[in-house]
Amino acid sequence: MADFEVNIDPAEAGFDAARLSRIDAHFDRYVADGRLPGWLAVVSRHGRIVHVGRGGHRDAEASLPVETDTLWRIFSMTKPITSVAAMMLAEEGLLELDDPISRWLPEFASPRVYVKGSALAPSTQPATSPIRVWHLLTHTAGLTYGFHHGHPVDAIYRAAGFEWGTPPGFDLAACTEKWASLPLLFQPGAEWNYSVATDVLGRLVEVVSGLPLDEFFATRIFAPLGMTDTGFVAASPDRLAAMYVPAAGRAVRNDAFGRLGTTRPDCLSGGGGLVSSAPDYWRFTEMLVRGGTLDNVRLLSPRTVALMASNHLPGHVDLEAFGRPLFAEMPFDGHGFGLGFSVLEDPVKARTLSSAGEFAWGGAASTAFWVDPDEDLTVGFYTQLLPSSTYRLRPQLRQLVYQALVD
């Protein structure tokens, strides 16, 4: 996009321009040695774009460069959008955080919890309390993902066709009904586990609003915010970046994953199905850092955004103490979890230069964003390398952004 460019002298926004250039040099090294096909990063402060860096290719084999309007599969960066949708409905009085989800999704009326046994012969017991809306928003419902490979319930999900996708022909309603029939990993509220909870939340949005998830997103969030490139299908397939996976230290094209986002999926995944662009997602993060409003459009109240960006884990413990880490390479020291985002509670414990109160998340293909209300700062990073645990791109980017902030 022609207007998506640096529009303030970095020094006026408290940044050292020479230090910002270290971002480009750092990630260009990833491209030069083949670890990444291409990348794009945007840094914004006080609502003004301070830095836009990009390098490499959106499609290395076709020699197509990364452009500012390149489209990216944002995978789990879909989750904050679904969480915002749910909180919009809460603000309208259509649901409450403490409501049992079985009020709208009767398939969850009698969940059962894994106790012991193998994936083939699990022993279960009834849940002692219902799954509530806030459990979905905080990943404390007891649901899981098949790709975790860490528990018999994960294997049960895989056997049912849920690993890196959903069974062919299953729409979101069918997937939700199937997930409701599988054992929970733990009693609702007892632990944190990254899961299909936000997909179930997306189904809840559909039932409560009476709209398919893609229509709710398009009419209630994307159109008001001017997010013209975001949806479950790439707005312009020629701008969609190819997908890559690591092999022997290099990024290797993977067209099986690359087909995602090219046609309307059977299941509208509120947990990971969207395609977006850096300018579009920048508008979403700017709405969040502005307390729910952007360009005279208000989606949420400031108090709702503040609640979402607060740590909801019991006793303000961090994910390291309460959660099941995603990957050994991604410790959660100092980070809690809010309503759709990770929340930084203790920068020292997290060993990061970021501010307490930062809220963030990322996607499976190594995309990431964060919002720092204390510094009035938003940052986005885009590439297409799966999985996100391949390299420590996110902590490296934080280090590079904050070392350039000198006011």
N, C-alpha and C positions, 0 to 999 in steps of 0.2 A: 504494500500500500504506500502510495506516494507520501501521505501525511504521517506515516509511522516512522519517524526518524527523530534524532536528537533535536530537542526544541528549547534547550536551555544550556548556557555555559555550565559545564560541570562544577566549576568553582562556585557559581551562584547557588548551587544545590549542595555545597559542602563536600564535593568530591575533587580529588586530584586526577586530572585527565590522564597524566602519564601513568599513574598507578592503575587506572581503569583499563588501560591498554594491555595490562598483564593478563586480563581475562582472555583476550583474543589470542595472545601468544601461547597461553597455556593450552587452550582447547585446539588450537591449530596444530600443536604437537601431536595430539590424539589423531588428527586427520593424517598428518604427515607419515606416521608410522603404521597407519591402517587400523587403529583400534576403533575409530569412529568414522562413519562415512561422511557425516556433516553435522553441524550444530548451529544453534542460534540462541543468543542470550539477550535479555532486555532488562535494564535497571531503570527504575523510575522513583523519583522522590518529589514530594509535595505536588503530585499530579503531573509532573513534567518528566519527559523521557531524557534521562541523563546519558544512557549508553545503549546502543544496539550493536552487537557484534555477531558475526556469522562467518562460517567457513565451510569448505568442503562441498559435498553434493547431496541433494535430496534423492538422487538416483545416480550412484557412481557408475554403473554399467552403461547408462545412457549419457553420461557426462552432463547431467542437468544440475546446475548449482543450487545451493540453498538460497532462497529469496525471502524477503520479509513476509511475503504472503504464502509461503509454503504451508501445506496442510499436514498436520501430524496426528497420528492416533494417540490420544492422550490417556487411554486406558483409565487408571484409577483417579486421574484428575477429573474424571466425570463425577466422582463421589461428592466433592464439595458442592457441585451444581445440584445434585439430587437432594443433598442435605438442605440447601437453600430453598428448594422447592417445598420440602416438607415443612420448613419453618414458616414459609409464606402461608401455608394452609393453617398452621398453628396460630399465626397472627390474625387470621380470619375467624378464629374460633371453631374451626372444623375438626380439630383434633387437639389433644393435650399430650404432653410428654409422658405422663403417667398412664395414659390409656393402654389397656391390653390390646395388642394388634389383632387379636381374635374378634374384636368388635367389627372389623372390616374384612378380616381374613380368617374365616371360621376354620380353615384347615389347620390353624395353629391353636385350636381350642384345647387340645390335650397333648402337648409335646412330651416326648420321653427323652431321658438323659442316659447317655452311655455310662455304665458302671465298670464293666470288665469284659474280657473276652476278645476274640479276633474279629476282623471285619466280616468274616463269613458266619460267625456265631456270636454276635454281641449280646451281652446281658444289659438290660436297661431298666430304668425305674421312672415313674411319673415325675415331671417337673414339679417342684414345690411351690413355684410362683409363676405367674404368666410372663410371657415375653411382652415387654412394654415398648412404646415408641422410642423412648430414650435408650433402650438397649440396642435397637437397630442403629441409632445415630452414633453410639459409642463403641460398637463392635463388642458388646458384652452380652449378646443374646445367646451365645453358645453355638452359633453356626460356624462353619469353617469353609475352606477352599480345598478342592481336591489336589491342587498343586503343592500343598504344604509338605506332603510325604512325611508327616511326623506323628501320626496317630491313627489307630484303626478307623476312626470316623472319617478321616481324610480319604482312606482307601474305599470306604463305603460310598463316598461322593464320586470317586473315580469310577467305581463299578457301575454307578448310575448314569455315567456319561458326563460328569462335571469335573473337568481338569482345567484345561485352558480354553474351554468353551462350554456350550450347552448342547444337549442332544438335538439332532436335526429335526426340524418341525415343531419343536417346543417353543411356544411363545412365553412371554414373561409370566402370564397366569399359570401356565402348565409347569414351568420351572418352579414357581413358588409353591405350588401344591406338592411337587415332588420333594422339595427341600423340607417342607413341613412333615413329610412322612419319614424322614431320616433322623437318626438319633442326634440329640444335641451333644456337644463336646463336654459341657458342664452346665450346672444350674444357672439360669439367667441371672446376670449381675455378679456372678462369682469370680469371673476372670475376664481378661481382654484377649480376643483372638481375631485376627484379621480374617474377613469372611465375606460371604454373599449377603450379609446383613443389609448393605446399601442397595443391592438388587431388590431385596424384599421391600425395602423402604420405597423404591421406585414403584413397585406394584401397589403399595399403600397409597402413594400419590395418585396413581391411576384410579383406584377405587373411590377414594375420598373426593377427588376433583371431578370424576366422570369423564376424564379425557385420557387418551393414550399418552404415554410418557413423552413421546416425541412431540406431540401437539402441545402438551403443557409447556415443555421447554421452549418450543418455538414461539408460542403466543405470550407466555407469561414472563420469560426471562430473556431469550435471545433477541426478539424483536424490540422490546423496550430498551435493551442495552446497546442495540446496534451491532449485535454479534452475527454478522451475515454469513460467516464461514463455518459456523458450528452446527453439527447435527450428527445423526447416526450414519449418514452417507456423505462422502466427500462432495462438497459443493462444486468443485472443479477437479475431476480425476487426474488431469495432467499436472496439477500442483501437488498431488499427494506424494509424500515421501515414501520410498521403498523401505521395506523392513529388513533388519539384519540381526544376526546372532553371532556370538564370538566363536572362533575356531582357531586354535594355535596362535592366539594373540592378535588375530585380525578379525574385522567385521566381514561376515559372509552373508550374502543376500539370502533371504528366506521368503519365497513367494507364497508359501502356505499361510504364514501370518500376514503377508502382504496383501492378501485378498480381503482382509478385514477392512471395512469402511468403504468398499467399492460398490456394495449392494445393500439394500435394506435387510438387516438381520432378522431372523425369526424372533429372537428374544431381544427386546429393547433393554439393554443392560444399563441400569442406573449406576452400577458399580464400575463399569469400564468400557462402555460402548461408543463414546463420542470421538469425533474427529474435529479438530479446531485449528486455529492459526494463532501465532504469537500476538498479533493485534487484537484478535477477539478475546483471548484469555486475559490479556492485559486489561481490557475493559472490565472483565469480571473481577479481577483482583483489585482494581481501582474502586469498584463499587464497594468491596469489602472494607478496604482501608479508609474509605470515606464514610463508614458507618451505615452502609446499606443503600447509598444513593450515588448517582452519577448523572451528570448533565440534566439535572432537574427531574430525573426519574428515580423514584424510591421503591425498592423491592422489599426492604426490611427496615425496621427501626434500629437506631444505634444500640439500644439495650439488647435487642435480639442478637445482633452481631457480637456484642460483648459476651453474652451468654454462650454463644456457639464457640467463641474463642477462649473459653475458660476450661480449666482442667476438671472434668467430671469424674475422674477415677476416685474411689473412696479414700478419704483422708488426704487428698492431693498427692498420693503416691505417684511414682513415675511408671512408665511402661516396663522398665526393667524389673520392677518389683511385682507388678500386677499382670503383665502381659506375657504372651508367648511370642518372642521376637520373630520377625519375618525371616531374617537370615542372620547367621553368625556375624556377617560383615556389617550389620546394621544395628548396633546396640541402641537402646532407648534410654540410656542414662539421662536424667534431667528433663525428659519429655513426658508430659501427660497427654491426655486425649480429650478433646472437646466434642462438640456435636458436628462431626464431619471433618475435623482437622486434628493433626498433632499440635500440641501446645507446648512451647518451651517454658519450663518453670525455672530451671537453674542453669544458666549458661556455663558456670564453672564446672558443674558436674557433667554437663554435656560436652565440655571442652570445645566451645564454639565462641566466636566473636559476636554472635547475634544477641538480640535483646530479649530479656524476659518478656513474655507475652507474645512473642512471634508465633504465628500459626501457619501451617504448611501442609502440603502433601505432594506426592509424586505419582508417576505412572510406570507401568511395567516395562515400557520401552525407554526408560531412563529420562523421561521428562520430569520436570519438577517446578514448583513455585513456592514462594513464601511471602507473607505479609508481615511487616514489622510496624505495628502501630506507633511504638515509641519513637521511631525514626521517620515515620510517615513514608515508608519505603516498601516497594513491591519489586519482586524479582521473578523472572520466568526463564526456564531453560528447556530447549527442545532438541531432541535427536530421535533416532529410531533404532536403538539397540536393546534387544531383549535377552536376558532379564536385566532389571535395574541394578542388581547386586554385582554386576560384572566389574565395575570400577567405582571408585569413591568420588563420583562426579559432584554429588550434592555438597558434601562438606568442603570439597576443594573450591567450589563456586562461592560458598559462603565466605571462606577465608579471603578469596580474591576480591569480593565485593566490599567487605568491611575494612580490609586494609587500605582501600582507596577512599573511605569515608573519613575525612580529616577535620571536620568542623567541631 
